[in-house]
Amino acid sequence: MSEVTENPIDNPVEEKEVVKDSFLKHVGIAFFTALMGLISPALVLRRFQRDYDLPAAWANTYLAVTSVVFFVFLGLFAVRCIKYFDSVKKEFNHPIKRNFFP
């Protein structure tokens, strides 16, 4: 007598509901370190423009873009603080990540 096994094609695996984690939960304080990399050239451009009497358009434009990025990060982090306060608190108590808080 032969055993009849179920064909996996006939019985598809039930799809599990995937819980999507919010992007905001992962917006960490360390995102602001990227701003240090952006603001440095902005300051150098401003100084270069002033010392060599160049038009201020490039420096001001770059500084404006950097400012927009700062306020976007600030807004995202503020929403995260409101929505996921426990996650922010956990990040604040982390031995390494706490160094990024002012």
C-alpha positions as CSV (number, residue, x, y, z in Angstrom):
1,M,0.0,0.0,0.0
2,S,1.4,3.4,-0.9
3,E,0.9,6.5,1.2
4,V,-0.6,9.5,-0.5
5,T,1.1,12.7,0.4
6,E,-0.3,16.1,-0.2
7,N,1.1,18.0,-3.1
8,P,2.4,21.4,-1.9
9,I,1.1,23.0,-5.1
10,D,-2.4,21.9,-4.3
11,N,-2.3,23.4,-0.8
12,P,-0.6,26.7,-1.0
13,V,0.9,28.1,2.2
14,E,-1.3,30.5,3.9
15,E,0.0,34.0,3.6
16,K,0.9,35.5,6.9
17,E,0.0,39.0,7.6
18,V,3.1,41.1,7.5
19,V,3.3,43.8,10.1
20,K,5.0,46.8,8.6
21,D,7.2,48.7,11.0
22,S,6.9,52.4,10.7
23,F,9.7,54.4,9.1
24,L,9.4,56.9,11.9
25,K,10.4,54.4,14.5
26,H,13.8,54.2,12.9
27,V,14.5,57.9,12.5
28,G,17.2,58.1,15.1
29,I,19.1,60.9,16.7
30,A,22.1,59.8,14.7
31,F,20.5,61.2,11.5
32,F,21.6,64.6,12.7
33,T,25.2,63.5,12.3
34,A,24.6,63.6,8.6
35,L,23.9,67.3,9.0
36,M,27.4,67.8,10.4
37,G,28.7,66.5,7.0
38,L,26.4,68.8,5.2
39,I,26.9,72.0,7.2
40,S,30.7,71.9,7.1
41,P,30.9,72.6,3.3
42,A,28.2,75.3,3.7
43,L,30.4,77.1,6.2
44,V,33.5,76.7,4.1
45,L,31.6,78.0,1.0
46,R,30.5,81.1,3.0
47,R,34.0,81.8,4.2
48,F,35.5,81.2,0.8
49,Q,32.9,83.5,-0.8
50,R,33.6,86.2,1.8
51,D,37.4,86.0,1.6
52,Y,37.6,86.1,-2.2
53,D,34.7,88.5,-2.9
54,L,32.7,85.9,-4.9
55,P,28.9,86.0,-5.4
56,A,27.0,84.6,-2.5
57,A,24.5,82.7,-4.5
58,W,26.2,79.3,-4.3
59,A,26.9,79.5,-0.6
60,N,23.5,80.8,0.3
61,T,21.8,78.2,-1.9
62,Y,23.8,75.4,-0.3
63,L,23.1,76.8,3.2
64,A,19.4,77.0,2.4
65,V,19.3,73.3,1.2
66,T,21.1,72.3,4.4
67,S,18.7,74.2,6.5
68,V,15.7,72.5,4.8
69,V,17.3,69.1,5.4
70,F,17.8,70.1,9.1
71,F,14.2,71.1,9.5
72,V,12.9,67.9,7.8
73,F,15.0,65.8,10.2
74,L,13.9,67.9,13.1
75,G,10.2,67.4,12.1
76,L,10.6,63.7,11.6
77,F,12.3,63.3,15.0
78,A,9.7,65.4,16.7
79,V,6.9,63.3,15.3
80,R,8.9,60.2,16.4
81,C,9.2,61.6,19.9
82,I,5.5,62.1,20.1
83,K,4.4,58.7,18.5
84,Y,7.2,56.4,19.8
85,F,8.3,58.0,23.0
86,D,9.4,54.6,24.5
87,S,11.7,54.0,21.5
88,V,13.3,57.5,22.0
89,K,13.7,56.8,25.7
90,K,15.3,53.4,24.9
91,E,17.6,55.2,22.4
92,F,18.5,57.8,25.0
93,N,19.4,55.1,27.6
94,H,21.6,53.2,25.0
95,P,25.3,53.5,26.0
96,I,26.5,54.5,22.6
97,K,23.4,56.2,21.0
98,R,23.0,58.6,24.0
99,N,26.2,60.4,22.9
100,F,24.3,61.9,20.0
101,F,21.8,63.6,22.2
102,P,22.8,67.2,23.2
